[in-house]
């Protein structure tokens, strides 16, 4: 008997089997490392732990440019 009923087609497991693993991990924090900044107000997740210092420096630069253009700290 062929399983071609509406219930079978709507099953999430059957649809998940058709998707690639890379698409299932989109937006996932699996395999990412947290970088906590601003005393815990901001958390950025990166895939390579060796780039933590670079990420912190980029964040500082972006925040300083925002303060310079707007005249105040962003909320």
Backbone as CSV, one residue per row, in Angstrom:
resi,resn,N_x,N_y,N_z,CA_x,CA_y,CA_z,C_x,C_y,C_z
1,UNK,0.837,-1.176,0.000,0.000,0.000,0.000,0.889,1.250,0.000
2,UNK,0.617,2.125,-0.898,1.395,3.357,-1.008,0.888,4.370,0.014
3,UNK,1.836,4.976,0.742,1.472,5.976,1.748,1.404,7.347,1.080
4,UNK,0.268,7.666,0.523,0.102,8.944,-0.142,-1.140,9.655,0.385
5,UNK,-1.403,9.496,1.654,-2.545,10.174,2.247,-2.148,11.593,2.630
6,UNK,-3.136,12.418,2.866,-2.886,13.796,3.236,-2.091,13.885,4.538
7,UNK,-2.424,13.016,5.502,-1.726,13.037,6.784,-0.242,12.717,6.608
8,UNK,0.045,11.766,5.736,1.439,11.392,5.512,2.211,12.527,4.839
9,UNK,1.577,13.196,3.898,2.254,14.289,3.202,2.501,15.477,4.121
10,UNK,1.668,15.646,5.115,1.801,16.770,6.020,2.745,16.497,7.184
11,UNK,3.216,15.268,7.288,4.099,14.926,8.398,5.406,15.705,8.288
12,UNK,5.802,16.286,9.388,7.006,17.117,9.393,8.265,16.292,9.144
13,UNK,8.293,15.073,9.630,9.477,14.235,9.465,9.743,13.952,7.989
14,UNK,8.707,13.692,7.239,8.878,13.411,5.813,9.425,14.642,5.089
15,UNK,8.941,15.823,5.455,9.432,17.053,4.837,10.868,17.355,5.272
16,UNK,11.203,17.047,6.507,12.548,17.306,7.013,13.575,16.453,6.285
17,UNK,13.195,15.243,5.902,14.126,14.351,5.227,14.526,14.880,3.852
18,UNK,13.723,15.721,3.260,14.030,16.281,1.954,14.973,17.482,2.028
19,UNK,15.075,18.126,3.201,15.896,19.316,3.349,17.343,18.949,3.637
20,UNK,18.244,19.762,3.125,19.663,19.553,3.396,19.977,19.936,4.839
21,UNK,20.994,19.306,5.428,21.362,19.590,6.816,21.787,21.043,7.002
22,UNK,22.431,21.623,6.002,22.880,23.009,6.124,21.697,23.966,6.260
23,UNK,20.593,23.656,5.612,19.408,24.503,5.729,18.722,24.314,7.070
24,UNK,18.804,23.130,7.629,18.195,22.894,8.938,18.952,23.617,10.039
25,UNK,20.251,23.850,9.853,21.056,24.521,10.861,21.049,26.032,10.705
26,UNK,20.375,26.563,9.700,20.325,28.000,9.481,19.670,28.680,10.685
27,UNK,20.382,29.602,11.284,19.867,30.282,12.461,20.156,29.537,13.744
28,UNK,20.800,28.408,13.654,21.104,27.611,14.824,22.406,28.089,15.459
29,UNK,22.544,27.874,16.735,23.761,28.247,17.446,24.693,27.054,17.610
30,UNK,24.374,25.963,16.958,25.186,24.760,17.037,26.560,25.016,16.421
31,UNK,27.613,24.794,17.183,28.974,24.974,16.686,29.442,26.416,16.689
32,UNK,28.736,27.314,17.382,29.125,28.723,17.441,29.529,29.085,18.864
33,UNK,30.373,30.093,18.986,30.906,30.509,20.277,30.401,31.907,20.609
34,UNK,29.941,32.127,21.854,29.433,33.457,22.221,30.569,34.420,22.573
35,UNK,30.407,35.663,22.151,31.305,36.748,22.544,30.420,37.767,23.242
36,UNK,30.625,37.932,24.546,29.782,38.809,25.356,30.454,40.167,25.466
37,UNK,29.697,41.231,25.129,30.231,42.594,25.170,29.267,43.511,25.887
38,UNK,29.703,44.716,26.177,28.903,45.740,26.869,28.408,45.253,28.221
39,UNK,29.219,44.516,28.936,28.824,44.043,30.249,27.647,43.086,30.217
40,UNK,27.493,42.336,29.151,26.422,41.364,29.040,25.207,41.848,28.269
41,UNK,25.210,43.101,27.801,24.082,43.627,27.039,24.052,43.079,25.621
42,UNK,25.220,42.811,25.062,25.307,42.363,23.678,26.047,41.041,23.605
43,UNK,25.487,40.089,22.877,26.137,38.804,22.654,26.166,38.547,21.156
44,UNK,27.366,38.273,20.648,27.546,37.963,19.237,28.076,36.541,19.162
45,UNK,27.504,35.733,18.279,27.936,34.355,18.111,28.800,34.255,16.861
46,UNK,30.009,33.683,17.039,30.935,33.529,15.919,31.263,32.059,15.738
47,UNK,31.648,31.696,14.519,31.940,30.291,14.238,33.393,29.935,14.503
48,UNK,34.272,30.933,14.548,35.697,30.676,14.753,36.157,31.402,16.009
49,UNK,36.495,30.660,17.047,36.867,31.252,18.338,38.147,32.071,18.245
50,UNK,38.993,31.797,17.254,40.248,32.537,17.125,40.014,33.974,16.647
51,UNK,38.817,34.296,16.170,38.509,35.646,15.699,37.783,36.485,16.748
52,UNK,37.873,36.080,18.004,37.175,36.803,19.073,37.709,38.220,19.226
53,UNK,39.024,38.384,19.228,39.622,39.716,19.386,39.245,40.621,18.212
54,UNK,39.243,40.063,17.010,38.868,40.830,15.829,37.407,41.273,15.903
55,UNK,36.545,40.396,16.384,35.125,40.719,16.520,34.923,41.827,17.547
56,UNK,35.632,41.754,18.659,35.528,42.808,19.679,35.986,44.160,19.126
57,UNK,37.072,44.158,18.365,37.598,45.393,17.785,36.620,45.986,16.767
58,UNK,36.040,45.157,15.930,35.048,45.636,14.957,33.841,46.236,15.659
59,UNK,33.405,45.591,16.737,32.243,46.094,17.480,32.545,47.464,18.092
60,UNK,33.736,47.601,18.673,34.122,48.898,19.253,34.155,49.983,18.186
61,UNK,34.699,49.664,17.015,34.777,50.627,15.924,33.388,51.051,15.460
62,UNK,32.488,50.090,15.307,31.124,50.403,14.881,30.422,51.278,15.912
63,UNK,30.571,50.958,17.177,29.914,51.735,18.229,30.485,53.148,18.292
64,UNK,31.794,53.292,18.142,32.402,54.628,18.165,31.929,55.467,16.979
65,UNK,31.779,54.861,15.805,31.283,55.590,14.641,29.839,56.020,14.836
66,UNK,29.020,55.188,15.457,27.630,55.563,15.723,27.556,56.747,16.663
67,UNK,28.394,56.738,17.686,28.400,57.838,18.658,28.876,59.118,17.983
68,UNK,29.872,59.005,17.109,30.417,60.170,16.442,29.380,60.794,15.495
69,UNK,28.598,59.973,14.775,27.629,60.507,13.816,26.343,60.961,14.474
70,UNK,25.879,60.271,15.492,24.609,60.623,16.100,24.778,61.598,17.262
71,UNK,25.933,61.612,17.872,26.150,62.508,18.993,25.762,61.903,20.331
72,UNK,25.218,60.716,20.323,24.838,60.065,21.569,24.939,58.555,21.399
73,UNK,24.932,57.876,22.514,24.988,56.418,22.476,23.663,55.873,21.953
74,UNK,23.720,54.836,21.111,22.461,54.221,20.672,21.797,53.479,21.816
75,UNK,20.488,53.377,21.764,19.757,52.707,22.850,19.782,51.232,22.690
